[in-house]
Amino acid sequence: MEEFALSEELEKLQEENYYLKTLANLREADLIQISRELQSCLEKVEEDPQNIFNTQLFARLKSITKKFSNLKPPQISQLINIIITGLATECENTSGDLQANDDQTFDSHRQALNMWSFLLGWATYLAENKAQSKQNQKETGEFTSRSGRRGKERNNEPSQWNWDEQRKATLTVMVNVLKLNLESIWVMKQELETFVGIFTKTVFLILESPLNIKDQSTKMHLFEILAISTKNYKQTFAIKTSILQHLRYYEHMPEPTAELLGYLHNKYTYTQLTDDILMEIGDADLSVQDKTGPKQFSKFLVRLSEVAASLVLRQLVHVMKHMDSPVGPMRVAVIEITGNLIEHLANRDEQTESDKETLNNLFNILKQRSLDLNGFVRAKVMQACIKICDLKAKFPKARQHLVDRAIQCLKDKSVIVRKYAIQALAKFIRTHPFGMVYGGELRSQPWKDGLAKINEDSSSIEPPEELSHITQESPPSSPLADAQSSRPSSPSPISSNVSPEYYEKLNLTKRYYADALRFIESLSTAIPTLFQLLDSINKSEVIETMEFFVAAYQYKLDRAEEGLTKMLHLIWSRETDEGKSVKKKLIECYQNVYISTGEGAAEIERVEQTVRNLVRLADTTSVAKLTSLEELFSTMMSTELISPEVIERLWTVYAASNSQTSAKERRGAMMVLASLAKAKKEIISEKLNVLRNIGLSSAGRQDLVLARYTCIALQRLAGEAKIKGSPRDESTRLPVSHPIFEDLRNILEIHTNSNQWYPLAEQAINAIYVLCNNPDILCGEIIKQKTIFVFKLDDDSFRDEPSTSEPVTVNTTQLSQLLFIVGHVTLKQLVHLETIEAEWKRRKQSGETKDKNHVEDELDQIVGTTEDEFSEMITQIREYELLYGANSLLGEFGGLVAKICANRKVFNDNMLQFSATLALAKFMCVSSQYCETYLPLLFNVLEKSNDDTLRCNIIIALGDLVVLFNNIIDPEINVLYELLADESLEIKRNALMVLTHLILNGMIKTRGQLGEMAKCVADENSRISNLAGQFFTELAKKENAVYNNLPDIISNLSRGENAVDEDSFKRIMKFLFRFIEKDKHSENVIEKLCQRFKNLDDKRQWRDIAYCLSQLQYKHDGSVRRLVEGFPNYQDKLQDTDVLKHFREIVNKLKARKEQSTEMKQFIEEYEAKVKACEVTS
């Protein structure tokens, strides 16, 4: 038999036209003949696999394999089955002869194995390519998109070839062959390497498809073949080369490759291949331009550190070479690897000194790289911290350093870094190592007291002689003991009558307390920054900050509850997908903290705890946050998070006697119930008698705050409005004779000097107007009776007294209360008229039959039934009847309130002035005539008053007046803008909020005043700057709003008496220029700014304009051309160092642009040369 030259045959196979002499003996189209030939071959193979030596048999199999692409599925399956059978049988026979050491048969076995393996490798290659081609066609839809009969036939053709199963059989036989003692059969190593190479190349071919390695059995066979080839047959170099190539070019390969190396290590304890690969990657010169290598290598290294961390540790020096790589993904990978290695070392049962040193170095890497220039690297450091927190070993010393780094990262410019820093801090809290004392709570005071007591005890103890040689510098025995390395300094020895054990325990305890306090104090420094992050425009970090405060509250960290309170405004998050997630998270946080408490306790105990939490929350929430808290409670009620048992218990608290509950608890219970009733008014309607007997009875008279919340609860009976000004259900209105109104009237007529009466009166009047079917009649009677009481009149002289010239002495408190009632009734009557109009129109549109006794029907008879006629009639009533009508009750007070406001020195009672001014502003909302007459007076009070609360109310009133009487107020609108520079923070904030509302809703036009709003962006107070930032963010959503006003803003901020300092100017411009996104806008802004240089001599303005130009992005060629075209306008200005600096920045931006044409590159280079020439001159 002629020797089969495997190497030569493999080389020939690479040729496109692999020549076979016997090919002519097979007819291509005769598939029946091929099937017969295959059957004949199978019979001979089953008889003896060494029949392959028969030249004709071998030639036939090669010929049929050559025709692989023309075979039908059954024939392909038959061909591969023959080859597998032949090789498997030959393998079994060879194994038997090897065991018998029958060396006479080795040559024939070698020859047969060569021939069968050649055929199997070739057939596998063809089968794999065919299967991959079919998969590609399936993914691209080629089969289903083909038209015509041929396509349909192929689609419907039954498949009788299952390559997935035959692939497993192929790999199984390959594994069995490689497990033979092949070195006994092959004398020449080179020939053996060629033989084994058939199998390894087949493996790498199969690995090219990600689908193949999804099957666990297939993957294990592939790993086994490579592992045996590497360990037993010295294929390390060839396999390393193939692995590195596959890593670069196949996206799915990093993870399987790492798992292969782990498999090789775990089963065969072979590490050379891994070492070589890691050294190769470590020495690789990767560049930013390489888009695949770094990404693939980083995935591989990370996965390897997860499945075989010890292998990475062996070559850590090479891996760490990429710590300073210019390629970001590699540095990110190194950080993740660092975290995995720390986890691996921490979980070892015993740690050597080398392990401890490695751990210290790894922690140092994390600390250093928290300052990396790449934001993703810094973020990965924070993620590593999160992972380390879950370890059983706590590493107190290193942990504290990481906490400090995380706190620094809260102010990072990158959102993703801040997000993971917040996550890390929350994780540090939840996994802190100080749970042995105080139940793990982190309230600082107990820890301070405990440390003080320990210091007191230790100061009276002298170290025992046995420990006198120990110093503070003694190194800890393990990473877990680094908290034990400190010793007390300078003790004041009084007694040495203690054991060494007690002394050591005392010192450890002292260190424990000191470490805990440092941890607590570090977290405390982060709280103010976290408060600010609750207002971030990035919702993901807002959600993480909320989660932090929940964790902080659960562990009783100082100011944690303050953080929960500051979260309340997030209930108003916009109804976008992101907004919903914030709102949902807020509800979840409050549910976890205040409702889902007492897990494992009895139901009654959980209800009690929930009620206590809700009542305390309502009682401690500031007035500014109460509206948000009400909305939160209402939302929780609508989502059924508040159980009926909790509601019933709240009523019990409200109705309890003074001996059973405190005033605060009763108030809190009513606040919560009133809030919940916004979502379900039956909560109140079913307990109306309880409200009357408690809040509107003697208890309410003694506690005006309780009465006020009772009045708020009553308003819930009207439900929420369907449309503005219209109640949800008209049937909830009650007749004037209903006893509830007598209770409300009595509450209003309480004789008291308490300032709590005013908010009570406001809510009582509100309740009357939403519940009474004739609120004007009832309130008119209340005003009359109050006036008679204040001025000591009788019914007959009521109309004459307010206008008499004779002096009258009255109680200022009672007069103040009267004016407050008059003012608020005036405003509510205006709203009532709007309600009547809206309800009338609604009924007209719906064709609803109205009650013939209702006021709308009376009005129909008077003015007709058209909408315009009705609206005109309502306007006439408001404008001329409420204040100027012949029988107007309210009009009797119009002159009085103006007189009091105008004579502040005569009427110098602060509360009287407050009530009169509010009444004046409310009167002005009713009539344009009254508004125009007394507007100068209102402005005078705004300017002269020292009461910030009063001034804030005037500002809010001015906002309403702009909406109602724009033509009167608009000419004086600058007054509001001037208040943005007021010394009072509250005045500034209210002015900013009112202007924001008016501008964004299109109620006023801006005429160059936006510069004043822009100044607030750089305000020292974060609340003001955040509000201003939100304003411009919303304004930018309107068509070209920021762009159109930008020139005026720059002028306002850069020159004149009101110009801001340069640092503030830069801060403002940096913020505003991010809204200039359109290419055309950028071009126009550049052109206008360059023109401004032309006639400027002020160097400050040079610098300002240059800075503005540096804030643009120059993404479009047109922007670059505008800049260069304007060069003559600013060429001489480049002599200024700061101006030149800004233009250097611009040049760097131009050079960094991506995908530039050759022409544009040359254009930019020429411009750079011009700038450099000016630099030399300068």
Steps between C-alpha positions, in 0.01 A plus 500: 500500500624843403569732800231767539681836515267701723693829473511488123133409476405788728701741286330375183163544667568872534511531122179611333505216248577200714568238223372148544575239233191294573264797491415426137367159599213668693224664309407829660132484435458137591397538866366143510842376398658707781262349755593153380868584522451624858320183600780294352759706688310456827494123465874488444569735792285299736687190388838656583587871536842426352329426171568871457838381372310379194585770250165479333305539830703797614474661157123452495461664841717792394307537176165504676630745761618723215138501377376597850314813384301297243391228741153473643461509880461121537819444300693758708384327816599162358845622395583653839366193678734277297804713590405518870441124508831429330702724733316386813555135421865559412543690827355211696724250323806717553424534870488123535834450324659779707393329818640171368813689394475338156748731329478299178163662432599859581595596145171383354307672777689824443426476126129430556463774762664748262267413216178494702590820687580671169157409369328602826676837512413570138136393534459698822634810329249463216212414732571795728513742208174363361326525836628854551383598152151373578500688829602823327223458244252441779609812687481719189166353397638373170292183508171677553574781260575278203230478241424232249461128514862423576496709814180338621635156435811570706289638776277199512780246457508270803837502674649159574837632609544608858845653512464603863484138608766385255724784616484364855581150370789645301643675804452192715706283269766772480526507879532120509776504238697765688474303822699219337868482575580639156866564579550123500368481146656813349874501514542832321376789716438719200267241348313471831460877516357498151256226597385677820475824304212350299295486820600840642429676171161332490429623850584861415285475190206389712572775753447764232124462537350631826210256467731200528625586847155564640464124531678401820588148380655630179695766689643247744613275214673795333673591827610141552657474154698822548596409855638157401675643196666765714594286796594170327609600153688830545257705289530805729649738245259409219198515727616830655533652154153384398347619827644849462376520141153382599493744791555791265263402223207321663287702736368201693841346574627683815282320752539145358875551471525597866288199595726275288809616688321451830404149389859425401621617841234331710506160329856474375682749728661643188577872505761554229246586232332756726835649599602538138170661400507745792860594425413550136203725585704682762766582243247595231531857379136599483385831359184707511453436127474126562126450527490125566813384681463695826131426524552125451808472720328691781201264498732201499711623790198586711341161443828322570529683832154368585552134410870463577622792709811310610618488138474876471684544828791300358542754220370808682804703399420453132130571545572818693705636211170616355422709806658796322378399157368786283209273417213553744340153479825336609525722809137428578572128473799523731284665766236229474774236515636671811163465671477133401849430631423668831195277529708191417770578756248599767322165468813291549499297819854597584689803379873516459708813549519523123120495481478786749748706309314433176175604662651828615630568152161421346323737738754767416418455132133567571580810700732636232268423211208677662678806361545358148434741213253256345154517655425135426813398693390707800154350476647150492693578820170581668352175367796312643431664837142375485623148432757512780229600748339156465814320611509335839831670571437870563852650470422791737801714413477457123123527519520846657729619222251376244216677682695825479561445129131432439410824678742690276338341196162647595624824344638330190413661167388165361143389574587130495777553756268689732233233459730214602657710777154542655437127460832425666428724800160337550671161482766610749220588742309176456814286544688704760708299749376678815194291575627365833397815689174701510331252269706626208345847515718786376364789706813687598423603857492151657832419336654825625376431852630145485844609381517765770426234764767269360755781496413574860550137598824457307657817636517346846670178388871433454593236240603167656871423478429218256372753242743782565707408193201537268485832315252665275719420205458123539365370172164322497510124469255489211299728278208442730707624791602835358249656735699356789832658418447815704575537869398781736751782519632657819296317763494641849594195706330465832450128535659199334275251675354371174570194293664526155183356351280770654740774394512369143120474490467858624727629227320304232169636623637852494621456144165350406314806627746739339468329162121505526500871578729575210269308270197688632669838473613426144144418399378815671723712278334345194146587604492861366622384159240224496232758579604683183496180294130456579446791259716354225360505148628143462230273636720196559715677759188649660367147548832381644507797739151411619614145565799634695279699735280196560809302600627789712164528676483128569839522671406825679770713340484866604292719262369196312138593572572850375602339172172307486312825550696674225396221264133592531495747211582212265134396521445768233739337254374526146298216357767374264631145525795630697281727707272213589798300620602782735147537631467125539834485681395775740181313588700180542748676732229646722317171503814318616582759765161594641248230405664159447635497855491249779549195278411189694299692758128449563259687269384737774858590587585569135194724466599689815853548376384619157261752658772631730733539201244681285388732780856589593585559134205734455578685820870555427473595132551869430220715360688527170501122465144432614347528153745241370431274798125527436552400137718208608242373750226543242698303241571224751129483581404478133740207458353326807816514706309626805286230661147559643637400841749788490225746404277380782782533748569857380137589575541349846801724566312805372197436717691401816473711813777729616605247759541229236688693233697819455399802293781429256383145444140611443610767251728256321221243470268760347771618258552144380127430469444822305779405261373146450150635433625676187502157343193362679253756635297230677768506768355837606135472396448194719638680807338843465356495851842417645642809328222720639531363852879529516658745260211746478399472863673575828818311405529709185443825686780412740732381220466726196749293301281193549198703388688615190582144391142402569387773258747370242355151545149636443607637163577145386125434492484698176754270337747605230400736219415363157591831345655807652253673728240223486437251781498133419154436634241781533288271718753548782389861544291547812233756589589798716285351775725195537643488854857472370483865392387614841807323639726673248341837576555450872864409440550822300345709780733368770643785711876441499823691452685195366660530158382143437153645444596633155588168332194350673277774358645447155418130501157551658406744221640258242281225645191723482562583135549141388212353701226764529252551218475873589840585649465873424189527718662320789828692479309828466333429833834412658655827379203703627511345843878540524473866393226572755717342768821684400343842456236450775214574260138405478333362192346833397827697504709225331520664157591846627781429744800407288477822297442744788757767570462469874791316663422150627714306742516129419699198608779458244496122527126484437529749212787297356286186515208678336718623212647154457149353469392772259809457283478123481126500437561745214748263340281193553199684361699567185583130477135416569391709205749317277360173633146603414609600149692174443214287633244686288708444186550137587129445540425685180740277309373179656132596472455414865169594666566750774319563825256784439583657836869513414664838447598415140133482397428836653792643307372337181179694534690825549773489237398236251656165423803559278844442644622846404205666667547298816876564514442872447250506784747327734769751402262789572423362844865456582614833361219730612278327755725326755685815602311788338138384504238711682433219745854358509596380843863443404521847345444652843851387590690598183585847618568387857770248409667752268497763775661261749769399249574861410536611863740247644621735771146557627391141465829356619384159624692242297215250479254770401733614222543141388125433479427836335770450236379150419145630474620780273674252269194275492270792424732591213450151354126568466480831315735653245379840611595434860827340385603800293408742777695333778792338312741781598400449862573126478841569346570751777426241767718248316788747497468642852390204710751319720281192529638241258193278540275788398723587206498137383122501504495820294735340245265202467206736466679691225538171314122454515440860394721452193273216392179690574591851383810467286454836332515674838786308661725430200639857472618466860634144471859616554414524869497121515833471317660750739400281793733229366782708646331545839703429810234268638531143383125438529415811299745399231367144491135604478573754228690238304220244535229747397698619197575140405128419504406809301770466234471126442123525468525786253327751727768766459747579225865541585655820373866471585436408864613137477847612598366559851366146506833372370685663791315265732676203336818611676331588829686394813187333636449158346118523515506815288757369253311170464170678439663723239660199335163323482344814349749520215481125443124529451534822298742326263221256409309789346584584140831693487426677833852493644662558160286807430577660835868406522643827355305709753601270785870530411473879479318520830755287683816634340467877510331783685427559864333163545777288345603190695857405588694290249476173693122532523483593132689185406282282717182644349622481141626146539150404612311693231715407200414133542155591365646622169480171313386575145776550244338810353465656843866434576605666174291809569621531859865471387449762231334747740759446773787552256341825383478621859878501521515763229437819697585387853778654704403343832729203567249351741249471215771353274551222753128444545434466126802273455372279781157481336659393172694230682175348633368412153565155356590575133360171381397640164733633231290816475582588861872467430475721192312771691770499765781529247318764298471713813874481570573862393252621764687341789853459369631798698315381814716188519766707669306447823622184673154379608350565157784304341447216747134466397589493131758230566217296652294562188787383278529180703128439452534549126790256478312239704202495261426157356468403134636820351565543132854562383400849392357584844809362676717729290263789569531443876878467481520836326281655767717348773804656336332842509422464870856387574637795308300732726630306799858572396419867455335509840 
